[in-house]
Amino acid sequence: MIAGLRDGALDIAHGLAQGARNMTMIAVATAAAGIVVGMVTMTNLGYGLTELIGTLSGDNIWLVLLLSAAAALLLGMGLPTTANYIVMASLVAPVIVKLAAEQNLGVPLVAVHLFVFFFGILADDTPPVGLAAIAASAIARADPIRIGVQAFAYDLRTAILPFFFFFNPKLLLIGIGGPLDLAVTVGGAALGMYAFVAALQGHMRAPLHRIERALLLGASLLLIRPDASGQLAGAFVAAALYALNRRRAPP
């Protein structure tokens, strides 16, 4: 019994020491993130970023969202998720809210904040400074850049979900008309994400041609909007391509 307690104590001490060594890289990255936050808050960088996004977008809501996503990924490479959300919510979210109000989109404020928050999470493993990838590399003892690239490729499947939140707030249970409306909303979003992932991966039941991938990407974009005609068109394209692809699948 005494030997078991001694071995257990040694294992705990070894685990604590190993954890401290693994935390070294994360501590350095977090310290650098603090410097970035200080630079953003103490200088005029935040206002400049807001003006840059507004100018480059040309009052186009899609360009605003894409530029905001790129800014969240760029800033999030060296920031923890919470700090990234705070920075993006204070710098970019007001631009999105203002432009959405000017175009009478009626987007809830929570949808805008979820948009920047999701891309802030996606930035956690964006190379070359993905904190999650660095932590995983310390555990797996592998190259953090390769881990970050592979993880980012896997995470791209969630890149379309914030757009669903923005253009179709019913996914946030806002303005739901009933159980049938909820089922149609969730089903359309699930089908849109499936089409988007298939287009990125180039495979369903069998490999996809380039034209099929482009059509699937278009179908996923149609399924984003809550318009019934667009959703029906997107669902029809996705279902037709799935049926054609299934015939080519090996038995």
C-alpha positions as CSV (number, residue, x, y, z in Angstrom):
1,M,0.0,0.0,0.0
2,I,2.8,2.4,0.9
3,A,4.6,1.5,-2.4
4,G,1.4,2.3,-4.3
5,L,1.0,5.7,-2.5
6,R,4.6,6.5,-3.3
7,D,4.2,5.6,-7.0
8,G,1.0,7.7,-7.2
9,A,2.6,10.7,-5.6
10,L,5.5,10.4,-8.0
11,D,3.1,10.2,-11.0
12,I,1.3,13.3,-9.8
13,A,4.5,15.2,-9.4
14,H,5.7,14.1,-12.8
15,G,2.4,15.1,-14.4
16,L,2.6,18.6,-12.7
17,A,6.1,19.1,-14.0
18,Q,5.2,17.9,-17.5
19,G,2.2,20.2,-17.5
20,A,4.3,23.2,-16.5
21,R,6.7,22.5,-19.3
22,N,3.9,22.2,-21.8
23,M,2.4,25.5,-20.6
24,T,5.6,27.4,-21.6
25,M,4.6,28.0,-25.2
26,I,1.0,28.9,-24.2
27,A,2.3,31.4,-21.6
28,V,4.4,33.1,-24.2
29,A,1.6,33.3,-26.7
30,T,-0.8,34.6,-24.0
31,A,1.7,37.3,-23.0
32,A,2.0,38.3,-26.7
33,A,-1.8,38.5,-26.8
34,G,-1.8,41.0,-23.9
35,I,0.6,43.2,-25.9
36,V,-1.8,43.1,-28.9
37,V,-4.8,44.0,-26.8
38,G,-2.8,46.9,-25.2
39,M,-1.8,48.2,-28.7
40,V,-5.4,48.0,-29.9
41,T,-6.9,49.8,-26.9
42,M,-4.2,52.5,-26.4
43,T,-3.7,53.5,-30.0
44,N,-6.0,54.5,-32.9
45,L,-5.8,51.0,-34.5
46,G,-9.4,50.1,-33.6
47,Y,-10.9,53.2,-35.3
48,G,-8.6,52.7,-38.3
49,L,-9.8,49.1,-38.6
50,T,-13.4,50.1,-38.5
51,E,-12.9,52.8,-41.1
52,L,-11.0,50.4,-43.3
53,I,-13.7,47.8,-43.3
54,G,-16.4,50.4,-44.0
55,T,-14.4,51.8,-46.9
56,L,-13.4,48.6,-48.5
57,S,-16.9,47.1,-48.3
58,G,-18.5,49.9,-50.2
59,D,-21.7,49.4,-48.1
60,N,-22.0,45.8,-49.3
61,I,-23.1,43.6,-46.4
62,W,-21.5,40.5,-47.8
63,L,-18.1,42.2,-48.1
64,V,-18.5,43.6,-44.6
65,L,-19.1,40.1,-43.3
66,L,-16.2,38.6,-45.2
67,L,-13.8,41.4,-44.1
68,S,-15.0,41.1,-40.5
69,A,-14.4,37.4,-40.6
70,A,-10.9,37.9,-42.0
71,A,-10.2,40.5,-39.3
72,A,-11.4,38.2,-36.6
73,L,-9.2,35.4,-37.9
74,L,-6.2,37.7,-38.1
75,L,-6.6,39.2,-34.7
76,G,-7.6,35.9,-33.1
77,M,-4.3,34.2,-34.2
78,G,-2.6,35.8,-31.2
79,L,-5.5,36.4,-28.8
80,P,-7.4,34.1,-26.5
81,T,-11.1,33.6,-27.5
82,T,-12.4,36.0,-24.8
83,A,-10.0,38.8,-25.7
84,N,-10.7,38.3,-29.4
85,Y,-14.4,38.6,-28.9
86,I,-14.0,41.7,-26.8
87,V,-11.8,43.3,-29.5
88,M,-14.1,42.3,-32.4
89,A,-17.3,43.3,-30.5
90,S,-15.9,46.8,-29.9
91,L,-14.3,47.3,-33.3
92,V,-16.2,45.4,-36.0
93,A,-19.6,44.6,-34.6
94,P,-20.8,48.3,-34.7
95,V,-19.9,48.5,-38.4
96,I,-22.0,45.4,-39.1
97,V,-24.9,46.6,-37.0
98,K,-24.9,50.0,-38.7
99,L,-24.8,48.7,-42.2
100,A,-27.5,46.1,-41.5
101,A,-29.7,48.8,-40.1
102,E,-29.1,51.0,-43.2
103,Q,-30.2,48.1,-45.5
104,N,-33.2,47.3,-43.3
105,L,-32.1,43.7,-42.7
106,G,-33.5,43.6,-39.1
107,V,-30.6,41.5,-37.8
108,P,-30.7,40.9,-34.0
109,L,-27.7,42.2,-32.1
110,V,-27.0,38.7,-30.7
111,A,-26.6,37.4,-34.2
112,V,-23.9,40.0,-35.0
113,H,-22.0,39.1,-31.8
114,L,-22.3,35.4,-32.5
115,F,-20.9,36.1,-35.9
116,V,-17.7,37.6,-34.6
117,F,-17.5,35.2,-31.7
118,F,-17.6,32.1,-33.9
119,F,-14.8,33.4,-36.1
120,G,-12.9,34.3,-33.0
121,I,-13.2,30.6,-31.9
122,L,-12.1,29.5,-35.4
123,A,-9.0,31.6,-35.0
124,D,-7.8,29.5,-32.1
125,D,-6.2,27.0,-34.4
126,T,-5.4,29.3,-37.3
127,P,-1.7,29.0,-38.2
128,P,0.9,30.3,-37.5
129,V,-0.2,31.5,-34.1
130,G,-3.1,29.3,-33.1
131,L,-3.2,28.8,-29.4
132,A,-5.2,25.6,-29.5
133,A,-2.8,24.2,-32.1
134,I,0.1,25.1,-30.0
135,A,-1.4,23.4,-27.0
136,A,-2.3,20.3,-29.0
137,S,1.3,20.2,-30.4
138,A,2.7,20.2,-26.9
139,I,0.5,17.2,-26.0
140,A,1.0,15.3,-29.3
141,R,4.7,16.4,-29.6
142,A,4.1,17.3,-33.2
143,D,4.7,20.3,-35.4
144,P,2.2,23.1,-34.4
145,I,2.1,24.5,-37.9
146,R,1.0,21.2,-39.5
147,I,-1.5,20.7,-36.7
148,G,-2.9,24.2,-37.2
149,V,-3.2,23.8,-41.0
150,Q,-5.0,20.5,-40.7
151,A,-7.3,21.7,-37.8
152,F,-8.2,24.8,-39.8
153,A,-9.1,22.7,-42.8
154,Y,-11.4,20.6,-40.6
155,D,-12.9,23.7,-38.9
156,L,-13.9,25.3,-42.2
157,R,-17.1,23.3,-42.0
158,T,-18.3,25.8,-39.3
159,A,-17.3,28.9,-41.4
160,I,-20.8,29.1,-42.9
161,L,-22.7,28.7,-39.6
162,P,-22.2,32.4,-38.5
163,F,-23.7,33.5,-41.9
164,F,-26.8,31.4,-41.1
165,F,-27.1,33.1,-37.8
166,F,-26.8,36.5,-39.4
167,F,-29.2,36.0,-42.4
168,N,-31.6,33.6,-40.7
169,P,-32.1,34.5,-37.0
170,K,-34.8,31.8,-36.7
171,L,-31.9,29.5,-35.9
172,L,-31.5,31.5,-32.7
173,L,-35.2,30.8,-32.0
174,I,-36.1,34.4,-32.9
175,G,-39.3,34.8,-34.8
176,I,-40.2,31.1,-35.0
177,G,-43.7,30.6,-36.2
178,G,-44.2,27.1,-34.7
179,P,-42.8,23.5,-34.7
180,L,-43.1,23.2,-38.5
181,D,-41.3,26.5,-39.1
182,L,-38.5,25.4,-36.6
183,A,-38.1,22.0,-38.4
184,V,-37.9,23.7,-41.8
185,T,-35.3,26.2,-40.5
186,V,-33.1,23.6,-38.8
187,G,-33.4,21.2,-41.8
188,G,-32.5,23.9,-44.3
189,A,-29.5,24.9,-42.2
190,A,-28.3,21.3,-41.8
191,L,-28.7,20.7,-45.5
192,G,-26.8,23.9,-46.3
193,M,-23.9,23.0,-44.0
194,Y,-23.8,19.5,-45.6
195,A,-23.6,21.0,-49.1
196,F,-20.9,23.5,-48.0
197,V,-18.8,20.8,-46.4
198,A,-19.2,18.5,-49.5
199,A,-18.1,21.4,-51.7
200,L,-15.0,22.1,-49.6
201,Q,-14.0,18.4,-49.4
202,G,-14.9,17.5,-53.0
203,H,-16.6,14.3,-51.9
204,M,-20.1,13.0,-51.1
205,R,-20.7,9.3,-51.8
206,A,-18.1,9.6,-54.5
207,P,-15.6,12.3,-55.6
208,L,-17.2,15.5,-57.0
209,H,-16.3,17.3,-60.2
210,R,-15.5,21.0,-60.1
211,I,-18.8,22.0,-61.6
212,E,-20.6,19.9,-59.0
213,R,-18.6,21.5,-56.2
214,A,-19.4,25.0,-57.5
215,L,-23.1,24.1,-57.7
216,L,-23.1,22.7,-54.2
217,L,-21.4,25.9,-52.9
218,G,-24.2,27.9,-54.7
219,A,-26.8,25.7,-53.1
220,S,-25.4,26.3,-49.6
221,L,-25.5,30.1,-50.2
222,L,-29.1,29.8,-51.3
223,L,-30.0,27.9,-48.2
224,I,-28.6,30.7,-46.0
225,R,-31.4,33.1,-46.7
226,P,-34.8,32.5,-45.2
227,D,-36.5,33.0,-48.5
228,A,-38.7,30.0,-49.4
229,S,-37.9,30.1,-53.1
230,G,-34.1,30.3,-52.5
231,Q,-34.3,27.4,-49.9
232,L,-36.3,25.3,-52.3
233,A,-33.9,25.9,-55.1
234,G,-30.9,25.1,-52.9
235,A,-32.5,22.0,-51.5
236,F,-33.4,20.8,-55.1
237,V,-29.8,21.3,-56.3
238,A,-28.3,19.6,-53.3
239,A,-30.7,16.6,-53.6
240,A,-30.2,16.3,-57.3
241,L,-26.4,16.3,-57.0
242,Y,-26.5,13.8,-54.2
243,A,-28.6,11.5,-56.3
244,L,-26.2,11.8,-59.3
245,N,-23.2,11.3,-57.0
246,R,-24.7,8.3,-55.4
247,R,-24.9,6.5,-58.8
248,R,-21.1,6.9,-59.2
249,A,-20.4,5.6,-55.7
250,P,-18.7,2.2,-55.6
251,P,-20.9,-0.7,-54.5
